[in-house]
Amino acid sequence: MAKVKGPFKVTGTLGDYNYYEDKETRDTIIRQKGGGFDGETIKKSPRMEKVRENSSEFGSSSQVKGAFSQAIRPLLRDIRGREIHSGLMRLFMGIKSCDSVSPRGARHIYRGLQTEKGRQLLLTYCYPEYYSLPYVLQQPFAVDMDAFRFSCASLDSRMIDYPKYATHLGLTFGVVALDFSPVSAMAYWAEDYFLAKGSPPVSMSLAPTGLPEDSDAYLAVMGVRFYQEINGVYSPLEIGRGYSVIGVSVEV
């Protein structure tokens, strides 16, 4: 794959090469057309069995990733970059690989989540990579996946590193109800919580309402973002924002 820098702007096919624009970088990308295997070979050739298996598992994992991403759109608003979606894809493909019961080609995220390793992969996920909730809060908290509740017995703003101009930390807690047949995901949100810079320790808890009782899995997520409050209006800052998966419940 080649990349063009400068004023040369072409999209489409010229000769033996395809030209297209990268939507994120605005660079012109060049690929040689053709090559590879035709569809019939991939479908029928015994040599392509692993390709078919990988494609099947990638497709099912991509469906789950897409449903989850759509459900947590409020946390991803105005965040740009392929790393968000590629990171989620790596996460769910990793969870799928924890399925040691199903044959290759039929491994699934649901089975992966039924393993301790799969659940731990989910619980260590955050975006940006270093921006986990423990990193932001710097103090203990609890997630009750029976009551779908987040709580902190003594949330102390003085333990938190507020960026310049920030007056409040905003917490957005939600639970994603995830089903696998067919694949669907719906997020249920608690009311946003704002913690003022310099405020004394406070006991707090957050819980959404109206969650369905028969979903295949429940994933607790927490979005963090800093705000500047002026005359009662909270203006979000671009610096210091992210989200984490902080709880998972699945029938084992």
Disulfide bonds with the S-S distance in Angstrom:
none
